[in-house]
Amino acid sequence: MSNLKSKFPPGFLWGGATAANQFEGAYNEDGKGLSIQDIYPKGIKGGRTERPTEDNMKLLGVDFYHRYKEDIALFAEMGFKTFRMSIAWSRIFPNGDDSEPNEKGLEFYDKVFDELAKYDIEPLVTLSHYETPLALSKNYDGWKNRKLIDFFERYVRTVFTRYKDKVKYWLTFNEINSTLHYPYMGAGVWTPKERLSTEDLYQTIHHKLVASALAVKVGHEIDPEFKIGCMILGIPNYPLTPKPSDVIQAMQDDRQNLFFADVHARGEYPKYMNRLFKENNIELDITNEDKELLKHTVDFISFSYYMSSCSTSDPEKDIQGEGNFLGGVANPHLEASDWGWQIDPEGLRYILNQLYYRYQKPLFIVENGLGANDELITDENGNKTVNDDYRIKYLNDHLVQVAEAIEDGVELMGYTTWGCIDLVSNSTAELRKRYGFIYVDRYDDGSGTLERYKKKSFYWYKDVIASNGQILFEEPK
C-alpha cells in the first residue's frame, strides 16, 4: 500500500446509516399506516403474513421512535457530521394514496431533524427505503402500476416543502437495482415474483426511474440548493478467470447494476439495453413525457458496498456464493463473514473508481459494514461492552481503500456505516446479525431491555472522525 496520510477532504461527511423500518418501531402509532415490511417477518428468504405478527422484529425495531434523543446524543458523541435515515412513507401518507398527509407523522420527523440540528448533524434522508405503503402494494400492485408515480410525487412535494429548511441532502430510492431480484421488497409488487415476466420487472423499474427523476425536478424547484442523489447496491463483478468469455460475462453482469446509475446520471437509457430488450421480447411503455423527466439527472451518486462477486461463462462453475446478495460466484481469494458475505476492501476502491470515472459526479458511500454475532460482556470497570476488534479491522481496511480512491482522484462527499446502532437485519430480519457501534439489548426471541451500550468500535470511530481519518494510517497503540 502507498504511504498515505489522511486524504479525506475538509468537510468530509462522516456518519452512520439506518432505515425507518429496521429501527424506528412504533409501526402503528400516531396514525402510521402499514408498510410492506410490517407483514414481512423473515426478510427476503421468508414470505408474507396476512397481518403483522409478533415474530416480526421490525414492528418494534430498536424503538428509535421513542428514544431518538438518546440515540442522536450518542451519534453526536461519536462526532457524526451526517446521519442517514429514511422517512417512512406510510407515516406521512398512511395508505400512500391519501389526499392529505398525517400531521403527527410530519411532526415526528420535525423533532428528529431539530434534534440533529442541535448537534450540527446534517440529515441525509432516503425518501423510500424498502417501505412502500402496504395499501399501495395490495391495491395497485406496487410500482408495477404507473399511478404510483403520482402518489410518490405528492409524498415528495410534501416532505420537500415541509423540511426544506432542515434537510439539504436527499436520496430517492434505496438500492433501486434490487427491484430486479426482490420486487416485493424493492417495489412493493404484490404479484409473486414467479408470475412476473422480465418485461414486468423492467416496466416496474421504469416507473421508479421516472419517479426518481421527477423527485429531482420537484426538489430543485422547491429549493435549488438541495443535493439529490440516487442510491444503488454496488457489487463489482470480476471475471472468475482471464478467459475472454468470463471477462464479457463480468461486463454484462456489471451492466445489470450500472444501468440504474446510467439512467440517473445521464438522463436516458443506455444503448446496450436495446439488445437486452430485443433478445427478451421486451417492449416497455415509455412516454415522451417520461423521456423528458429522465433528463433531470441526480446531483450525486450514492451506493452501498458490502461485497464483490465473480462472473463466469462456464455453467459448471456458475455456483452462487453462499451469502452473495444478488447471486454471483464466490471468489476463491476472499474470506467471508459469519453470514457468508465475502470481504473485499479493495473492491471498494475499484467500484469508487469505476463509478466516478464513468459519470464524473460526486459519490457518497452510504452503506458499508460488517454484520456479526456480537457478545455483550462486562469490562474491568463494570461497564457492558463488546470487544468487536473484527468490526474495527473490517471498517479500517475498507476506509484505507477509500483513502486510496480519493488519492486516485475520486470526488467523495462522505461515508456512512450501515447500522451505526444495532437494528433488525433487512435480508434475514434478525437482530443477532449486528452492525452497530452501539449495542442494543434486544434479542430475536423478543426479550431484552432495549438499553444501549457502547462497543469498542464506538470509541474507534469517534477517533477516526475526530482525526478526519488520520488514525487509519497510524500504528495501533
C-alpha positions as CSV (number, residue, x, y, z in Angstrom):
1,M,0.0,0.0,0.0
2,S,1.2,3.5,-0.7
3,N,2.4,5.6,2.2
4,L,-0.8,7.7,2.6
5,K,-1.5,10.3,5.2
6,S,-5.2,11.0,5.6
7,K,-6.6,12.2,2.3
8,F,-10.1,12.8,3.5
9,P,-11.1,16.3,2.4
10,P,-12.1,19.1,4.8
11,G,-15.8,18.9,5.4
12,F,-16.0,15.2,4.7
13,L,-19.4,13.9,5.9
14,W,-18.6,11.1,8.4
15,G,-21.6,9.3,9.9
16,G,-23.9,6.3,10.1
17,A,-26.9,5.0,8.2
18,T,-30.3,3.4,9.1
19,A,-33.8,2.8,7.7
20,A,-37.1,3.5,9.4
21,N,-38.5,0.0,9.0
22,Q,-35.5,-1.6,10.6
23,F,-35.0,0.6,13.7
24,E,-37.8,3.1,14.2
25,G,-40.6,0.8,15.7
26,A,-43.9,2.3,16.6
27,Y,-45.4,0.6,13.5
28,N,-49.0,1.5,14.4
29,E,-48.6,4.7,16.4
30,D,-49.7,8.3,15.7
31,G,-51.6,7.5,12.6
32,K,-48.9,5.5,10.7
33,G,-50.3,3.1,8.1
34,L,-48.8,-0.4,7.5
35,S,-45.8,-0.8,5.1
36,I,-44.9,-3.9,3.2
37,Q,-42.3,-4.6,5.9
38,D,-45.0,-5.0,8.6
39,I,-46.2,-8.3,7.1
40,Y,-42.7,-9.5,6.1
41,P,-41.3,-11.0,9.3
42,K,-38.5,-13.2,7.9
43,G,-36.9,-10.9,5.3
44,I,-36.1,-11.8,1.7
45,K,-36.0,-15.5,2.4
46,G,-39.4,-15.7,4.0
47,G,-43.0,-15.0,2.9
48,R,-45.7,-12.5,3.8
49,T,-48.2,-12.8,6.6
50,E,-51.8,-11.7,6.4
51,R,-51.3,-9.2,9.2
52,P,-48.5,-8.0,11.5
53,T,-47.3,-10.9,13.7
54,E,-45.4,-10.9,17.0
55,D,-42.4,-12.6,15.5
56,N,-41.8,-9.6,13.2
57,M,-38.8,-7.8,14.9
58,K,-39.3,-4.7,12.7
59,L,-42.6,-3.8,14.5
60,L,-40.6,-2.5,17.4
61,G,-37.2,-2.4,15.8
62,V,-35.0,-0.8,18.5
63,D,-37.6,1.8,19.3
64,F,-35.8,4.9,17.9
65,Y,-39.3,6.4,17.7
66,H,-39.3,6.9,21.5
67,R,-35.5,7.0,22.0
68,Y,-34.4,9.3,19.2
69,K,-33.0,11.9,21.6
70,E,-30.8,9.4,23.4
71,D,-29.6,7.8,20.2
72,I,-28.8,11.1,18.5
73,A,-26.8,12.2,21.6
74,L,-24.7,9.0,21.1
75,F,-24.2,9.8,17.4
76,A,-23.1,13.3,18.4
77,E,-20.7,11.8,21.0
78,M,-19.1,9.9,18.2
79,G,-18.8,13.2,16.2
80,F,-21.2,12.4,13.4
81,K,-21.2,15.0,10.7
82,T,-24.2,13.4,9.0
83,F,-26.9,10.8,9.8
84,R,-28.6,8.8,7.0
85,M,-32.2,7.9,7.8
86,S,-35.3,7.3,5.9
87,I,-38.8,8.7,6.2
88,A,-41.5,6.0,6.4
89,W,-43.8,7.0,3.6
90,S,-46.8,5.3,5.4
91,R,-46.1,7.5,8.4
92,I,-46.8,10.6,6.2
93,F,-49.5,9.1,3.9
94,P,-50.9,6.0,5.8
95,N,-52.4,4.4,2.6
96,G,-50.0,6.0,0.1
97,D,-52.9,7.5,-1.9
98,D,-54.4,9.7,0.8
99,S,-55.2,13.3,-0.3
100,E,-53.9,14.8,2.9
101,P,-50.7,14.0,5.0
102,N,-50.7,12.7,8.5
103,E,-49.6,15.7,10.6
104,K,-48.4,13.6,13.6
105,G,-46.0,11.8,11.2
106,L,-44.7,15.0,9.9
107,E,-44.2,16.3,13.4
108,F,-42.1,13.3,14.4
109,Y,-39.5,14.0,11.7
110,D,-39.6,17.7,12.5
111,K,-38.5,16.7,16.1
112,V,-35.8,14.3,14.8
113,F,-34.4,16.9,12.4
114,D,-34.4,19.6,15.1
115,E,-32.6,17.2,17.4
116,L,-29.9,16.6,14.8
117,A,-29.6,20.3,14.2
118,K,-28.8,20.8,17.9
119,Y,-25.6,18.9,17.3
120,D,-24.8,20.2,13.8
121,I,-25.5,16.8,12.3
122,E,-26.7,17.0,8.6
123,P,-29.6,14.7,7.9
124,L,-29.2,12.6,4.7
125,V,-32.8,11.4,4.0
126,T,-33.9,8.5,1.9
127,L,-37.3,9.0,0.6
128,S,-38.2,5.3,0.0
129,H,-36.1,2.6,1.8
130,Y,-37.9,-0.7,1.1
131,E,-41.0,0.9,2.8
132,T,-43.8,1.1,0.2
133,P,-47.1,1.6,2.0
134,L,-48.9,-1.8,2.2
135,A,-52.1,-0.4,0.7
136,L,-50.3,0.7,-2.5
137,S,-48.9,-2.8,-2.7
138,K,-52.2,-4.6,-2.3
139,N,-54.5,-2.2,-4.1
140,Y,-52.2,-1.1,-7.0
141,D,-49.6,-4.0,-7.3
142,G,-46.9,-1.5,-6.1
143,W,-44.6,0.1,-8.6
144,K,-45.8,-2.2,-11.4
145,N,-48.6,0.4,-11.6
146,R,-47.8,3.8,-13.2
147,K,-50.2,5.5,-10.8
148,L,-47.6,5.2,-8.1
149,I,-45.6,8.0,-9.8
150,D,-48.3,10.5,-8.9
151,F,-48.7,9.2,-5.4
152,F,-44.9,9.5,-4.9
153,E,-44.8,13.0,-6.3
154,R,-47.4,14.1,-3.7
155,Y,-45.4,12.5,-1.0
156,V,-42.1,14.1,-2.0
157,R,-43.6,17.5,-2.6
158,T,-45.0,17.3,1.0
159,V,-41.7,16.4,2.6
160,F,-39.5,18.6,0.5
161,T,-41.7,21.6,1.3
162,R,-42.1,20.7,5.0
163,Y,-38.4,20.1,5.6
164,K,-36.7,22.4,3.1
165,D,-35.1,24.4,5.9
166,K,-33.9,21.3,7.8
167,V,-32.7,18.9,5.2
168,K,-30.3,19.5,2.3
169,Y,-29.2,16.0,1.2
170,W,-31.8,13.6,-0.2
171,L,-31.8,10.1,-1.8
172,T,-34.7,8.9,-3.8
173,F,-34.9,5.0,-3.7
174,N,-32.7,2.8,-1.7
175,E,-30.8,0.2,-3.7
176,I,-33.1,0.7,-6.7
177,N,-31.4,-2.2,-8.6
178,S,-32.6,-4.7,-6.0
179,T,-36.1,-4.4,-7.6
180,L,-34.9,-6.8,-10.3
181,H,-34.3,-9.5,-7.8
182,Y,-36.7,-8.7,-5.0
183,P,-39.8,-7.0,-6.5
184,Y,-41.9,-7.1,-3.3
185,M,-39.2,-5.7,-1.1
186,G,-37.8,-3.3,-3.7
187,A,-41.0,-2.1,-5.3
188,G,-44.0,-3.3,-3.3
189,V,-45.1,-5.6,-6.2
190,W,-47.9,-7.8,-4.7
191,T,-47.8,-10.3,-7.6
192,P,-45.4,-13.2,-6.7
193,K,-42.1,-12.9,-8.5
194,E,-42.5,-16.3,-10.3
195,R,-45.6,-14.8,-12.0
196,L,-43.7,-11.7,-13.3
197,S,-42.1,-11.6,-16.7
198,T,-38.8,-9.9,-17.3
199,E,-40.9,-7.2,-19.1
200,D,-43.0,-6.7,-15.9
201,L,-39.8,-6.2,-13.9
202,Y,-38.3,-3.7,-16.2
203,Q,-41.6,-1.8,-16.6
204,T,-41.8,-1.6,-12.8
205,I,-38.2,-0.3,-12.7
206,H,-39.1,2.2,-15.4
207,H,-41.8,3.7,-13.2
208,K,-39.4,4.0,-10.3
209,L,-36.7,5.7,-12.6
210,V,-39.3,8.2,-13.8
211,A,-40.5,8.9,-10.2
212,S,-36.8,9.3,-9.1
213,A,-36.2,11.9,-11.9
214,L,-39.5,13.6,-11.1
215,A,-38.3,13.9,-7.4
216,V,-35.1,15.5,-8.6
217,K,-37.1,18.0,-10.7
218,V,-39.5,18.8,-7.9
219,G,-36.8,19.1,-5.3
220,H,-34.7,21.5,-7.4
221,E,-37.8,23.6,-8.0
222,I,-38.6,23.8,-4.3
223,D,-35.0,24.5,-3.3
224,P,-32.2,24.8,-5.9
225,E,-29.7,24.2,-3.1
226,F,-31.0,20.7,-2.5
227,K,-28.5,17.9,-3.3
228,I,-30.4,14.9,-4.5
229,G,-28.8,11.6,-5.3
230,C,-29.7,8.1,-6.4
231,M,-28.8,5.0,-4.4
232,I,-27.6,1.7,-5.9
233,L,-26.5,-1.6,-4.5
234,G,-22.8,-1.6,-5.5
235,I,-21.4,-5.0,-6.3
236,P,-18.4,-5.0,-8.7
237,N,-18.1,-8.2,-10.8
238,Y,-14.7,-9.7,-11.5
239,P,-14.1,-12.3,-14.2
240,L,-13.5,-15.7,-12.5
241,T,-10.7,-16.4,-14.9
242,P,-8.8,-14.4,-17.6
243,K,-10.9,-16.3,-20.2
244,P,-12.3,-13.7,-22.6
245,S,-15.8,-15.1,-22.3
246,D,-15.6,-14.6,-18.5
247,V,-14.5,-11.0,-19.0
248,I,-17.5,-10.4,-21.3
249,Q,-19.8,-12.1,-18.7
250,A,-18.4,-9.8,-16.0
251,M,-19.1,-6.8,-18.2
252,Q,-22.7,-7.9,-18.7
253,D,-23.2,-8.6,-15.0
254,D,-21.8,-5.2,-14.2
255,R,-24.2,-3.6,-16.6
256,Q,-27.2,-5.1,-14.9
257,N,-26.4,-2.8,-11.9
258,L,-24.7,0.1,-13.8
259,F,-27.9,0.5,-15.9
260,F,-29.6,2.1,-13.0
261,A,-26.9,4.6,-12.4
262,D,-26.5,5.3,-16.1
263,V,-30.2,6.4,-16.3
264,H,-29.9,8.5,-13.2
265,A,-26.7,10.2,-14.1
266,R,-27.0,10.5,-17.9
267,G,-30.8,11.1,-18.2
268,E,-31.6,8.3,-20.8
269,Y,-31.5,4.6,-21.3
270,P,-28.0,3.3,-22.4
271,K,-28.0,1.7,-25.8
272,Y,-26.8,-1.6,-24.5
273,M,-30.2,-2.1,-23.0
274,N,-31.7,-2.2,-26.6
275,R,-30.1,-5.5,-27.1
276,L,-31.3,-7.0,-23.8
277,F,-34.9,-5.8,-24.5
278,K,-34.8,-7.1,-28.1
279,E,-33.5,-10.5,-27.2
280,N,-36.1,-10.9,-24.4
281,N,-39.0,-9.5,-26.5
282,I,-39.4,-6.6,-24.0
283,E,-41.4,-3.6,-25.1
284,L,-41.7,-1.0,-22.4
285,D,-44.4,1.7,-22.1
286,I,-42.1,4.8,-22.2
287,T,-43.9,8.0,-23.0
288,N,-42.4,11.2,-24.4
289,E,-43.1,12.8,-21.0
290,D,-41.1,10.1,-19.3
291,K,-38.1,10.8,-21.6
292,E,-38.3,14.5,-20.7
293,L,-38.5,13.7,-17.0
294,L,-35.5,11.3,-17.1
295,K,-33.3,14.3,-18.2
296,H,-33.5,15.6,-14.6
297,T,-30.3,13.9,-13.5
298,V,-29.0,13.5,-10.0
299,D,-26.5,15.7,-8.2
300,F,-24.5,12.8,-6.9
301,I,-24.4,9.0,-6.9
302,S,-24.6,7.1,-3.6
303,F,-24.2,3.4,-3.1
304,S,-24.0,0.5,-0.6
305,Y,-20.9,-1.7,-0.6
306,Y,-20.7,-5.0,1.2
307,M,-19.1,-7.4,-1.2
308,S,-17.8,-8.1,-4.7
309,S,-18.7,-11.1,-6.9
310,C,-17.2,-13.2,-9.7
311,S,-18.7,-13.9,-13.1
312,T,-18.2,-17.0,-15.3
313,S,-19.4,-18.1,-18.7
314,D,-19.0,-21.8,-17.6
315,P,-22.3,-23.2,-16.4
316,E,-20.5,-25.9,-14.3
317,K,-18.6,-23.2,-12.4
318,D,-21.6,-20.9,-12.1
319,I,-22.4,-21.8,-8.5
320,Q,-23.8,-18.9,-6.4
321,G,-21.7,-17.9,-3.4
322,E,-23.4,-18.7,-0.1
323,G,-24.1,-15.1,1.0
324,N,-23.9,-13.2,-2.3
325,F,-26.9,-10.9,-2.2
326,L,-27.6,-10.7,-6.0
327,G,-26.1,-14.0,-7.0
328,G,-22.6,-14.3,-8.4
329,V,-19.8,-16.9,-7.9
330,A,-17.7,-16.9,-4.8
331,N,-14.2,-15.5,-5.1
332,P,-11.6,-18.2,-4.1
333,H,-9.2,-15.5,-2.9
334,L,-11.5,-13.9,-0.3
335,E,-12.7,-14.7,3.2
336,A,-16.3,-14.4,4.2
337,S,-18.3,-13.1,7.2
338,D,-20.3,-15.3,9.5
339,W,-23.2,-14.8,7.1
340,G,-21.2,-15.8,4.0
341,W,-20.7,-12.3,2.7
342,Q,-17.3,-12.1,1.1
343,I,-14.9,-9.4,2.4
344,D,-13.1,-7.4,-0.2
345,P,-11.9,-3.9,0.9
346,E,-10.0,-3.4,-2.4
347,G,-13.3,-3.9,-4.2
348,L,-14.5,-0.6,-2.7
349,R,-11.6,1.3,-4.2
350,Y,-12.3,-0.4,-7.5
351,I,-16.0,0.5,-7.6
352,L,-15.3,4.1,-6.5
353,N,-13.0,4.5,-9.5
354,Q,-15.5,2.7,-11.8
355,L,-18.4,4.9,-10.8
356,Y,-16.5,8.2,-10.6
357,Y,-14.7,7.9,-13.9
358,R,-17.9,6.7,-15.6
359,Y,-20.0,9.7,-14.5
360,Q,-17.7,12.4,-13.1
361,K,-20.3,13.1,-10.5
362,P,-19.6,13.2,-6.7
363,L,-20.0,9.9,-4.9
364,F,-21.3,9.1,-1.4
365,I,-20.8,5.7,0.3
366,V,-24.0,5.4,2.3
367,E,-23.7,1.8,3.5
368,N,-20.8,-0.3,4.4
369,G,-20.4,-2.6,7.4
370,L,-20.0,-6.0,9.0
371,G,-22.9,-8.0,10.3
372,A,-21.6,-10.2,13.2
373,N,-22.8,-12.1,16.2
374,D,-21.6,-9.8,18.9
375,E,-21.1,-10.9,22.5
376,L,-22.0,-8.4,25.3
377,I,-19.5,-8.6,28.2
378,T,-18.7,-6.7,31.3
379,D,-15.3,-5.0,31.3
380,E,-12.9,-4.5,34.2
381,N,-14.7,-1.2,35.1
382,G,-18.1,-2.9,35.3
383,N,-19.3,-1.4,32.0
384,K,-21.1,-3.6,29.5
385,T,-19.5,-3.5,26.1
386,V,-18.5,-5.6,23.0
387,N,-14.9,-6.2,22.1
388,D,-15.5,-6.0,18.3
389,D,-12.0,-5.8,17.0
390,Y,-13.2,-7.8,13.9
391,R,-15.5,-4.9,13.1
392,I,-12.8,-2.3,13.6
393,K,-10.5,-4.3,11.3
394,Y,-13.2,-4.6,8.6
395,L,-14.0,-0.9,8.6
396,N,-10.4,0.2,8.9
397,D,-9.4,-2.0,5.9
398,H,-12.2,-0.5,3.9
399,L,-11.5,3.1,4.8
400,V,-7.9,2.7,3.9
401,Q,-9.1,1.7,0.4
402,V,-11.4,4.7,0.4
403,A,-8.4,6.9,1.0
404,E,-6.6,5.2,-1.9
405,A,-9.6,6.0,-4.1
406,I,-9.5,9.7,-3.0
407,E,-5.8,9.7,-3.9
408,D,-6.8,8.2,-7.3
409,G,-8.8,11.4,-7.8
410,V,-12.3,10.2,-6.8
411,E,-14.6,13.0,-5.5
412,L,-16.2,11.6,-2.4
413,M,-18.7,13.5,-0.3
414,G,-18.9,11.2,2.7
415,Y,-19.1,7.8,4.3
416,T,-21.9,6.4,6.5
417,T,-21.5,2.9,8.0
418,W,-24.6,0.7,7.9
419,G,-26.5,0.2,11.1
420,C,-24.5,2.6,13.2
421,I,-26.7,1.4,16.0
422,D,-27.8,-2.3,16.1
423,L,-31.0,-2.8,14.1
424,V,-33.1,-5.5,12.5
425,S,-31.3,-7.0,9.5
426,N,-33.0,-6.5,6.2
427,S,-32.0,-9.7,4.5
428,T,-32.8,-12.1,7.4
429,A,-35.0,-9.9,9.7
430,E,-33.0,-10.9,12.7
431,L,-31.2,-8.8,15.4
432,R,-28.4,-11.2,16.1
433,K,-26.7,-10.0,12.9
434,R,-25.4,-6.8,14.4
435,Y,-23.7,-4.0,12.6
436,G,-23.7,-1.1,15.1
437,F,-21.2,0.8,17.2
438,I,-23.9,0.8,19.8
439,Y,-25.2,-2.5,21.2
440,V,-29.0,-2.7,21.7
441,D,-30.2,-5.1,24.4
442,R,-32.8,-6.8,22.3
443,Y,-32.9,-10.4,21.0
444,D,-34.6,-12.5,18.4
445,D,-36.9,-14.1,20.9
446,G,-38.3,-10.6,21.6
447,S,-36.6,-10.3,25.0
448,G,-34.3,-7.5,26.1
449,T,-34.4,-4.1,27.9
450,L,-33.6,-2.0,24.8
451,E,-30.7,-0.4,26.8
452,R,-27.9,1.0,24.7
453,Y,-24.2,0.1,25.3
454,K,-21.1,1.5,23.6
455,K,-19.0,-1.1,21.8
456,K,-15.2,-0.9,21.4
457,S,-15.8,0.3,17.8
458,F,-17.7,3.3,19.2
459,Y,-14.5,4.8,20.5
460,W,-12.5,3.8,17.5
461,Y,-15.0,5.5,15.1
462,K,-15.0,8.6,17.3
463,D,-11.2,8.8,16.9
464,V,-11.5,8.2,13.1
465,I,-13.9,11.2,12.8
466,A,-12.0,13.5,15.2
467,S,-8.8,12.9,13.2
468,N,-10.6,13.1,9.8
469,G,-9.3,9.6,9.0
470,Q,-5.7,10.2,10.1
471,I,-5.7,7.4,12.7
472,L,-6.3,4.8,9.9
473,F,-2.7,5.3,8.9
474,E,-1.1,5.2,12.4
475,E,0.3,2.1,14.1
476,P,-2.1,0.8,16.7
477,K,-1.1,1.8,20.3
